[in-house]
Amino acid sequence: MKKSYFVDGAMALALACTLVGCSKDDLSSGEVSTNSSIDAASDQNWQMLNTGKVNIGINKDAGESYSVKLYANDPFVNNEGTVLAEGTVTSGNTFTSTFTYPTADTTFYAAYKDSKGYTYVKAVRVDNNAITTSFGTESSANAKSNISRATSSSEMLPGVETPNFASYKTGTVELTNSNATVDWDGDANYTTKIKISSGKSWSGAIDILGKQGDHARTLYIEGTWNLGSASQQLGSNGVIVVANGGEIVIPSGATLQGYGEARIYVAPGGKISGNGNLTFANGTNYSYNAGDISVTTINNNGGQFYNYGTMTSANLEGSSIGSIFENHGKMFIENCGNNAYNSEIRNACWLECTNMKAVNLYLGPNSYTHGESLEMGNGTANISSNAILDMTGNISLNNTTISGPTSEDFALIQFGTISYCNASLVKNNVHISVEEGKTDTPYTPYWNFTSGFNHYSWSTEVIGTGNADIIQKGQAQVVIPGGEYSDGNCSVGYNYNSKKNEADYTPATEIEENKQTYTYAFEDTQNNTDYDLNDVVITIKDNEQNSNKLDISLVALGGTKFVKMYLGGNVLFNDKELHSVFGVSQDVMVNTGAEGGVTKSAVTTTIDKPSNFDFSNPGLVLYASTTGNISLATQGQDPHAIAVPGIWAWPLEKIIITTAYANFATFAKDGSHQTAKDWYNYPTTGKVYTE
């Protein structure tokens, strides 16, 4: 059932002029049409604010006290935060408070600040008017150290057994023209193990290496093999070992390609070089590098490749599902993975990749992964303790889970810009910073990303229950030892200076904070009014210096009646009539755009906050002559007075609210508040008052 609250223009004009003289309700401007009305659902209660309870547990350094806050917005967007609740709590305890929030909003931001002044933030969700979250684990509340422990990469990426390089030399014979080209015909003898000795070289293809299965060859290289312009196949079960001092040169346009179970092993001191390509086909065996590989393209086409040396390539491709690259040394690649749904990249040491595409990432303890763009799809990024993932460009995540360590230590992720994020989740002990494109506008890529922190399930959308949090770049009180790779390190480190003997922390970025403001807009007539909701407009917020006090500001007067404002039975503004608060006569309108009106700065009074004060139901009462007392509208009443979240732009004089805010009409018709519940965020240009 709906009710219509309306104004009959002619009747209102005649009645007003007869009884009290023409005033604001003359309707003489013509902006409000005759029989203007607002259709509302019978169960519409006009409630746009709610009061909830927040619980934020802190389990960090034992005995330390932490500043804890609940923000309405992501405070790292423009380094500004609107505070809904705040307090101080000792590690091992929980901060509990009430807070008032817009009923249209469900996502907020819990935060704490450490002794360095660093802020850690996570998105949290209101559930049944309550927010419950925590930072850290109970075990860490008993600890007193922020120095990360060194852990072995073998905890997550055990790698593979080092091939017995020397064993492949046993029984080899020197490569010659005759044994390089003899075909096996079922009867003739053939050489299965050949070598290029130190000081010797070979140019061109070696046809016999293409043999398959039981007839596959082993080639042991201590000298130099230059493929020339030819491409070379290595048949299934074939093995090439590049020993210390040995080298394979693959010129531009040439390819060395292994099939099936073929393997290529590069020992320490061995090299594969050139501007050609190195390709592997599907197989259960693995290839291994402990030397130096530098080619244009490495295509691990469904195979497994383990690097314990140094690899440099323009392209590291994984053309088939199941392509695995695992690094225990150093790799510098321009493009890692040519398909975000195929390649699995594992890094246990130092990986630099300018553009990375992967279905799965595994980053071992104390590892360092650096690049620009990252694209992942339908997979996971498992990141171990003290691992650093530093990607400075565009990040695209589709149905991807980023999972940090579950131990006390954290992983660190530094992203440039979240360019795309869909159905992706971040969980466990991860500190993440994002440099650009930060916004708390719903359903933008960055918002989707941060709202995906600590989801239990996308179907239930429970967030805020894990330890993943957002930080400013370089601003986590964590120390990871590191240095140059040439000194034997696997990580550049974090908050660790070049002397490697003390923390070198980044200065904390200050967040400009303000208290949440709430706007209360009144008509000076209880029923059958013009619904421009600007006769009296005030704002209320906690005092910035003392949360036990309230700042109450008079910001607009669009009526000409004698009016006073009360809160909890006490008259505000020193018992003054509100026009006199602005220093104008009763027939002058203020800050409504009315003809003959004036513009004035807001007038603020500070009072002690009443006991059990509630912004959603503050106990405001407007007294207006010829009308009496007017309180905020409740269910079954017309919208003659409403509370609006934030600093609200009220309608201009004689502009009905449904014109100033087109979505208000939709909101009014839905008492369940499921449609257009944030109508106040979408004003009609030129129809609301702006300073």
Rosetta blueprint (number, residue, H / E / L):
1 M L
2 K E
3 K E
4 S E
5 Y E
6 F E
7 V E
8 D L
9 G H
10 A H
11 M H
12 A H
13 L H
14 A H
15 L H
16 A H
17 C H
18 T H
19 L H
20 V L
21 G L
22 C L
23 S L
24 K H
25 D H
26 D H
27 L L
28 S L
29 S L
30 G L
31 E L
32 V L
33 S L
34 T L
35 N L
36 S E
37 S E
38 I E
39 D E
40 A E
41 A E
42 S L
43 D L
44 Q L
45 N L
46 W L
47 Q L
48 M L
49 L E
50 N E
51 T E
52 G E
53 K E
54 V E
55 N E
56 I E
57 G E
58 I E
59 N E
60 K L
61 D L
62 A L
63 G L
64 E L
65 S E
66 Y E
67 S E
68 V E
69 K E
70 L E
71 Y E
72 A L
73 N L
74 D L
75 P L
76 F L
77 V L
78 N L
79 N L
80 E E
81 G E
82 T E
83 V E
84 L E
85 A E
86 E E
87 G E
88 T E
89 V E
90 T E
91 S L
92 G L
93 N E
94 T E
95 F E
96 T E
97 S E
98 T E
99 F E
100 T E
101 Y E
102 P E
103 T L
104 A L
105 D L
106 T L
107 T E
108 F E
109 Y E
110 A E
111 A E
112 Y E
113 K E
114 D L
115 S L
116 K L
117 G L
118 Y L
119 T E
120 Y E
121 V E
122 K E
123 A E
124 V E
125 R E
126 V L
127 D E
128 N L
129 N L
130 A E
131 I E
132 T E
133 T E
134 S E
135 F E
136 G E
137 T L
138 E L
139 S H
140 S H
141 A H
142 N H
143 A L
144 K L
145 S L
146 N L
147 I E
148 S L
149 R L
150 A L
151 T L
152 S L
153 S H
154 S H
155 E H
156 M L
157 L L
158 P L
159 G L
160 V L
161 E L
162 T L
163 P L
164 N L
165 F H
166 A H
167 S H
168 Y H
169 K L
170 T L
171 G L
172 T L
173 V E
174 E E
175 L L
176 T L
177 N H
178 S H
179 N H
180 A H
181 T H
182 V L
183 D L
184 W L
185 D L
186 G L
187 D L
188 A L
189 N L
190 Y L
191 T L
192 T L
193 K E
194 I E
195 K E
196 I E
197 S L
198 S L
199 G L
200 K L
201 S E
202 W E
203 S E
204 G L
205 A L
206 I L
207 D H
208 I H
209 L H
210 G H
211 K L
212 Q L
213 G H
214 D H
215 H H
216 A L
217 R L
218 T E
219 L E
220 Y E
221 I E
222 E L
223 G L
224 T E
225 W E
226 N E
227 L L
228 G L
229 S L
230 A L
231 S L
232 Q E
233 Q E
234 L E
235 G L
236 S L
237 N L
238 G L
239 V E
240 I E
241 V E
242 V E
243 A L
244 N L
245 G L
246 G L
247 E E
248 I E
249 V E
250 I L
251 P L
252 S L
253 G L
254 A L
255 T E
256 L E
257 Q E
258 G E
259 Y L
260 G L
261 E L
262 A L
263 R E
264 I E
265 Y E
266 V E
267 A L
268 P L
269 G L
270 G L
271 K E
272 I E
273 S E
274 G L
275 N L
276 G L
277 N E
278 L E
279 T E
280 F E
281 A L
282 N L
283 G L
284 T L
285 N L
286 Y E
287 S E
288 Y E
289 N E
290 A L
291 G L
292 D E
293 I E
294 S E
295 V E
296 T E
297 T E
298 I E
299 N E
300 N E
301 N L
302 G L
303 G L
304 Q E
305 F E
306 Y E
307 N E
308 Y L
309 G L
310 T E
311 M E
312 T E
313 S E
314 A E
315 N E
316 L E
317 E E
318 G L
319 S L
320 S L
321 I L
322 G L
323 S L
324 I E
325 F E
326 E E
327 N E
328 H L
329 G L
330 K E
331 M E
332 F E
333 I E
334 E E
335 N E
336 C E
337 G L
338 N L
339 N L
340 A L
341 Y L
342 N L
343 S L
344 E E
345 I E
346 R E
347 N E
348 A L
349 C L
350 W E
351 L E
352 E E
353 C E
354 T E
355 N E
356 M E
357 K E
358 A E
359 V L
360 N E
361 L E
362 Y E
363 L E
364 G L
365 P L
366 N L
367 S L
368 Y E
369 T E
370 H E
371 G E
372 E E
373 S E
374 L E
375 E E
376 M E
377 G E
378 N L
379 G L
380 T E
381 A E
382 N E
383 I E
384 S L
385 S L
386 N L
387 A L
388 I E
389 L E
390 D E
391 M E
392 T E
393 G E
394 N E
395 I E
396 S E
397 L E
398 N E
399 N L
400 T L
401 T E
402 I E
403 S E
404 G L
405 P L
406 T L
407 S L
408 E L
409 D L
410 F L
411 A E
412 L E
413 I E
414 Q E
415 F E
416 G E
417 T E
418 I E
419 S E
420 Y E
421 C E
422 N E
423 A L
424 S L
425 L E
426 V E
427 K E
428 N L
429 N L
430 V E
431 H E
432 I E
433 S E
434 V E
435 E E
436 E E
437 G L
438 K L
439 T L
440 D L
441 T L
442 P L
443 Y L
444 T L
445 P H
446 Y H
447 W H
448 N H
449 F H
450 T H
451 S H
452 G L
453 F E
454 N L
455 H L
456 Y L
457 S L
458 W L
459 S L
460 T L
461 E L
462 V L
463 I L
464 G L
465 T L
466 G L
467 N L
468 A L
469 D E
470 I E
471 I L
472 Q L
473 K L
474 G L
475 Q L
476 A L
477 Q L
478 V L
479 V E
480 I E
481 P L
482 G L
483 G L
484 E L
485 Y H
486 S H
487 D H
488 G L
489 N L
490 C L
491 S L
492 V L
493 G L
494 Y E
495 N L
496 Y E
497 N L
498 S L
499 K L
500 K L
501 N L
502 E L
503 A E
504 D L
505 Y L
506 T L
507 P L
508 A L
509 T L
510 E L
511 I L
512 E E
513 E E
514 N E
515 K E
516 Q L
517 T L
518 Y E
519 T E
520 Y E
521 A E
522 F E
523 E L
524 D L
525 T L
526 Q L
527 N L
528 N L
529 T L
530 D L
531 Y L
532 D L
533 L L
534 N L
535 D L
536 V E
537 V E
538 I E
539 T E
540 I E
541 K E
542 D E
543 N L
544 E L
545 Q L
546 N L
547 S L
548 N L
549 K E
550 L E
551 D E
552 I E
553 S E
554 L E
555 V E
556 A E
557 L E
558 G L
559 G L
560 T L
561 K L
562 F L
563 V E
564 K E
565 M E
566 Y E
567 L E
568 G L
569 G L
570 N E
571 V E
572 L L
573 F H
574 N H
575 D H
576 K L
577 E L
578 L H
579 H H
580 S H
581 V H
582 F H
583 G L
584 V L
585 S L
586 Q L
587 D L
588 V L
589 M L
590 V E
591 N L
592 T L
593 G L
594 A L
595 E L
596 G L
597 G L
598 V E
599 T L
600 K L
601 S L
602 A L
603 V E
604 T E
605 T E
606 T E
607 I E
608 D E
609 K L
610 P L
611 S L
612 N L
613 F L
614 D L
615 F L
616 S L
617 N L
618 P L
619 G L
620 L E
621 V E
622 L E
623 Y E
624 A E
625 S L
626 T L
627 T L
628 G E
629 N E
630 I E
631 S L
632 L L
633 A L
634 T L
635 Q L
636 G L
637 Q L
638 D L
639 P L
640 H L
641 A E
642 I E
643 A E
644 V E
645 P E
646 G L
647 I L
648 W L
649 A L
650 W L
651 P E
652 L L
653 E L
654 K L
655 I L
656 I L
657 I H
658 T H
659 T H
660 A H
661 Y L
662 A L
663 N H
664 F H
665 A H
666 T H
667 F H
668 A H
669 K L
670 D L
671 G L
672 S L
673 H L
674 Q L
675 T L
676 A L
677 K L
678 D L
679 W H
680 Y H
681 N H
682 Y L
683 P L
684 T L
685 T L
686 G L
687 K L
688 V E
689 Y L
690 T L
691 E L
